[in-house]
Amino acid sequence: MQKRLKIRVYGRVQGVSFRHATRTIARYTGVKGYVKNMHDGSVYIEAEADSAALGEFVLWCRKGPGYAGVDRIETEEMPVKNDSAFDIRF
């Protein structure tokens, strides 16, 4: 069963290739949706997949790529949108 999560990632997450790494991990795990930088310095993600893939994806978001410093993440379930890919938005 597909689920969709809204994920906010806080910490040192901009300027460290977080969005590009997120897209790579999402495509590897079969997650659809998008990622974008927010004006407050956080990263916003909408991610959609089955529960197992989303669980793996969220675990990765708690750490991020090598140069990131994730302080915390917030997740919230939202309605499924049936995205066909995972993109970076600006």
N, CA, C and O of each residue as an XYZ file, in Angstrom:
360
protein
N       0.832     -1.191      0.000
C       0.000      0.000      0.000
C       0.873      1.250      0.000
O       1.801      1.372      0.800
N       0.570      2.162     -0.892
C       1.336      3.400     -0.999
C       1.000      4.348      0.148
O      -0.146      4.440      0.586
N       2.024      5.046      0.621
C       1.867      6.101      1.620
C       2.653      7.309      1.136
O       3.571      7.180      0.326
N       2.289      8.478      1.635
C       3.012      9.696      1.295
C       3.322     10.443      2.580
O       2.464     10.598      3.448
N       4.556     10.899      2.687
C       4.988     11.663      3.853
C       5.486     13.032      3.447
O       6.124     13.204      2.407
N       5.181     14.002      4.291
C       5.791     15.324      4.227
C       6.931     15.266      5.241
O       6.704     14.938      6.406
N       8.144     15.577      4.815
C       9.329     15.489      5.675
C      10.030     16.838      5.676
O      10.313     17.395      4.616
N      10.312     17.367      6.866
C      11.126     18.582      6.990
C      12.410     18.181      7.696
O      12.387     17.544      8.749
N      13.529     18.568      7.096
C      14.847     18.222      7.638
C      15.532     19.525      8.055
O      15.639     20.460      7.261
N      15.994     19.576      9.306
C      16.610     20.777      9.865
C      18.060     20.505     10.240
O      18.424     19.379     10.579
N      18.875     21.537     10.177
C      20.281     21.432     10.532
C      21.128     22.029      9.416
O      20.687     22.936      8.711
N      22.337     21.521      9.260
C      23.210     21.952      8.160
C      22.865     21.082      6.944
O      23.527     20.084      6.660
N      21.808     21.495      6.240
C      21.273     20.671      5.155
C      21.199     21.402      3.815
O      20.745     20.828      2.825
N      21.636     22.646      3.773
C      21.716     23.361      2.503
C      23.179     23.645      2.205
O      23.962     23.932      3.111
N      23.544     23.564      0.931
C      24.926     23.782      0.530
C      25.822     22.577      0.741
O      27.046     22.694      0.686
N      25.215     21.406      0.985
C      25.985     20.175      1.230
C      25.514     19.040      0.307
O      25.718     17.864      0.606
N      24.887     19.406     -0.809
C      24.360     18.448     -1.803
C      23.247     17.560     -1.252
O      23.056     16.438     -1.720
N      22.513     18.062     -0.257
C      21.441     17.267      0.338
C      20.363     16.924     -0.686
O      19.918     15.778     -0.751
N      19.942     17.900     -1.482
C      18.869     17.626     -2.456
C      19.293     16.595     -3.493
O      18.520     15.698     -3.829
N      20.502     16.715     -3.997
C      20.973     15.767     -5.021
C      21.127     14.362     -4.438
O      20.768     13.378     -5.086
N      21.652     14.267     -3.230
C      21.788     12.958     -2.590
C      20.413     12.364     -2.290
O      20.208     11.157     -2.421
N      19.474     13.221     -1.885
C      18.111     12.755     -1.608
C      17.482     12.174     -2.866
O      16.845     11.122     -2.816
N      17.660     12.857     -3.993
C      17.115     12.343     -5.256
C      17.735     10.991     -5.600
O      17.025     10.083     -6.031
N      19.038     10.845     -5.418
C      19.714      9.576     -5.713
C      19.166      8.460     -4.835
O      18.848      7.382     -5.336
N      19.052      8.700     -3.539
C      18.528      7.683     -2.610
C      17.071      7.362     -2.937
O      16.671      6.198     -2.914
N      16.281      8.388     -3.241
C      14.866      8.158     -3.570
C      14.740      7.265     -4.797
O      13.950      6.321     -4.805
N      15.500      7.558     -5.807
C      15.426      6.744     -7.031
C      15.897      5.321     -6.771
O      15.337      4.375     -7.325
N      16.915      5.157     -5.938
C      17.432      3.827     -5.602
C      16.396      3.004     -4.826
O      16.265      1.800     -5.047
N      15.662      3.659     -3.916
C      14.699      2.949     -3.075
C      13.294      2.900     -3.672
O      12.400      2.285     -3.092
N      13.087      3.550     -4.839
C      11.777      3.534     -5.474
C      10.804      4.552     -4.919
O       9.594      4.414     -5.100
N      11.314      5.573     -4.246
C      10.471      6.619     -3.687
C      10.194      7.663     -4.765
O      11.094      8.038     -5.516
N       8.958      8.130     -4.839
C       8.547      9.184     -5.769
C       8.244     10.442     -4.970
O       7.955     10.369     -3.775
N       8.309     11.602     -5.629
C       7.987     12.862     -4.966
C       8.958     13.942     -5.358
O       9.365     14.030     -6.516
N       9.339     14.780     -4.386
C      10.278     15.861     -4.683
C      10.947     16.375     -3.415
O      10.520     16.084     -2.298
N      12.009     17.147     -3.624
C      12.768     17.769     -2.544
C      13.046     19.210     -2.944
O      13.268     19.498     -4.120
N      13.036     20.124     -1.961
C      13.391     21.507     -2.252
C      13.917     22.192     -0.993
O      13.568     21.822      0.128
N      14.763     23.198     -1.206
C      15.266     24.023     -0.114
C      14.195     25.015      0.304
O      13.425     25.501     -0.524
N      14.154     25.311      1.593
C      13.215     26.298      2.113
C      13.985     27.547      2.548
O      15.186     27.487      2.812
N      13.286     28.664      2.619
C      13.921     29.933      2.975
C      14.467     29.946      4.405
O      15.365     30.729      4.712
N      13.939     29.093      5.277
C      14.412     29.065      6.669
C      15.659     28.194      6.859
O      16.114     28.002      7.986
N      16.215     27.665      5.756
C      17.420     26.841      5.835
C      17.152     25.353      5.943
O      18.093     24.559      5.961
N      15.896     24.960      6.015
C      15.551     23.539      6.084
C      15.382     22.986      4.673
O      15.449     23.719      3.686
N      15.163     21.681      4.604
C      14.850     21.007      3.342
C      13.468     20.381      3.492
O      13.166     19.749      4.504
N      12.634     20.564      2.471
C      11.272     20.031      2.453
C      11.216     18.889      1.442
O      11.692     19.018      0.315
N      10.631     17.777      1.859
C      10.521     16.601      1.000
C       9.092     16.083      1.046
O       8.483     16.014      2.114
N       8.563     15.723     -0.108
C       7.351     14.908     -0.172
C       7.773     13.590     -0.783
O       8.324     13.553     -1.883
N       7.514     12.512     -0.069
C       7.989     11.189     -0.468
C       6.839     10.194     -0.453
O       6.053     10.144      0.493
N       6.757      9.400     -1.520
C       5.663      8.443     -1.667
C       6.211      7.092     -2.109
O       6.971      7.002     -3.074
N       5.818      6.048     -1.396
C       6.250      4.680     -1.718
C       5.513      3.726     -0.779
O       4.656      4.145     -0.001
N       5.855      2.446     -0.862
C       5.304      1.511      0.104
C       5.993      1.734      1.456
O       7.019      2.411      1.529
N       5.436      1.175      2.501
C       5.930      1.427      3.864
C       7.394      1.058      4.059
O       8.127      1.784      4.729
N       7.826     -0.049      3.489
C       9.219     -0.491      3.659
C      10.190      0.499      3.021
O      11.188      0.874      3.637
N       9.904      0.924      1.787
C      10.776      1.873      1.101
C      10.782      3.217      1.816
O      11.834      3.842      1.951
N       9.612      3.667      2.277
C       9.558      4.938      3.004
C      10.340      4.859      4.308
O      11.010      5.820      4.686
N      10.262      3.738      4.991
C      11.019      3.566      6.234
C      12.508      3.680      5.994
O      13.207      4.350      6.753
N      13.003      3.037      4.952
C      14.424      3.105      4.601
C      14.813      4.533      4.220
O      15.877      5.016      4.608
N      13.952      5.203      3.461
C      14.208      6.570      3.021
C      14.270      7.531      4.219
O      15.174      8.363      4.297
N      13.325      7.420      5.137
C      13.301      8.291      6.318
C      14.534      8.061      7.189
O      15.092      9.016      7.729
N      14.961      6.826      7.331
C      16.196      6.552      8.081
C      17.378      7.275      7.456
O      18.208      7.842      8.167
N      17.460      7.259      6.122
C      18.542      7.971      5.452
C      18.427      9.481      5.700
O      19.439     10.145      5.926
N      17.204     10.027      5.660
C      16.997     11.464      5.884
C      17.469     11.903      7.265
O      17.870     13.053      7.441
N      17.430     11.015      8.236
C      17.881     11.354      9.594
C      19.395     11.585      9.649
O      19.900     12.207     10.584
N      20.111     11.082      8.645
C      21.565     11.233      8.590
C      21.991     12.138      7.444
O      22.830     13.019      7.633
N      21.429     11.935      6.266
C      21.766     12.731      5.097
C      23.120     12.370      4.527
O      23.745     11.404      4.966
N      23.586     13.152      3.533
C      24.895     12.886      2.930
C      26.026     13.259      3.882
O      25.796     13.865      4.929
N      27.238     12.894      3.511
C      28.402     13.044      4.382
C      28.636     14.402      5.008
O      28.998     14.466      6.182
N      28.444     15.499      4.273
C      28.741     16.826      4.802
C      27.563     17.453      5.543
O      27.704     18.529      6.124
N      26.416     16.800      5.531
C      25.238     17.341      6.210
C      25.362     17.144      7.720
O      26.110     16.293      8.200
N      24.622     17.941      8.430
C      24.511     17.800      9.877
C      23.049     17.913     10.253
O      22.571     19.005     10.560
N      22.337     16.809     10.234
C      20.902     16.819     10.511
C      20.681     16.926     12.018
O      21.149     16.090     12.791
N      19.956     17.974     12.420
C      19.606     18.157     13.829
C      18.328     17.410     14.177
O      18.234     16.758     15.217
N      17.334     17.519     13.278
C      16.059     16.828     13.522
C      15.263     16.768     12.232
O      15.503     17.532     11.297
N      14.310     15.845     12.198
C      13.360     15.800     11.089
C      11.952     15.722     11.662
O      11.738     15.231     12.770
N      11.009     16.213     10.890
C       9.594     16.108     11.237
C       8.905     15.406     10.078
O       9.179     15.705      8.916
N       8.011     14.476     10.390
C       7.272     13.780      9.342
C       5.777     13.893      9.617
O       5.335     13.955     10.764
N       5.027     13.917      8.543
C       3.571     13.967      8.647
C       2.992     13.226      7.455
O       3.406     13.450      6.318
N       2.042     12.349      7.711
C       1.414     11.617      6.620
C       0.457     12.544      5.871
O      -0.187     13.407      6.467
N       0.377     12.349      4.559
C      -0.493     13.160      3.727
C      -1.110     12.288      2.636
O      -0.684     11.147      2.453
N      -2.107     12.799      1.905
C      -2.747     11.985      0.862
C      -1.772     11.610     -0.266
O      -0.895     12.392     -0.634
N      -1.945     10.424     -0.789
C      -1.138      9.932     -1.906
C      -1.459     10.749     -3.158
O      -2.621     11.057     -3.424
N      -0.410     11.102     -3.931
C      -0.584     11.885     -5.160
C      -0.212     11.099     -6.424
O      -0.458     11.571     -7.534
N       0.370      9.921     -6.270
C       0.766      9.081     -7.399
C       1.762      9.756     -8.333
O       1.570      9.766     -9.549
N       2.822     10.319     -7.766
C       3.894     10.900     -8.576
C       4.547      9.811     -9.417
O       4.507      8.634     -9.062
N       5.147     10.208    -10.528
C       5.772      9.234    -11.413
C       7.295      9.234    -11.308
O       7.950      8.364    -11.882
N       7.871     10.201    -10.580
C       9.334     10.306    -10.466
C       9.680     11.045     -9.184
O       8.790     11.464     -8.443
N      10.972     11.204     -8.924
C      11.427     12.019     -7.800
C      12.304     13.128     -8.372
O      13.290     12.868     -9.063
N      11.928     14.360     -8.074
C      12.580     15.517     -8.672
C      13.107     16.488     -7.627
O      12.716     16.452     -6.460
N      14.001     17.353     -8.076
C      14.456     18.493     -7.289
C      13.650     19.688     -7.762
O      13.574     19.960     -8.960
N      13.052     20.397     -6.824
C      12.322     21.615     -7.179
C      13.053     22.824     -6.621
O      13.758     22.736     -5.615
N      12.874     23.946     -7.288
C      13.549     25.175     -6.888
C      12.556     26.235     -6.467
O      12.953     27.340     -6.096
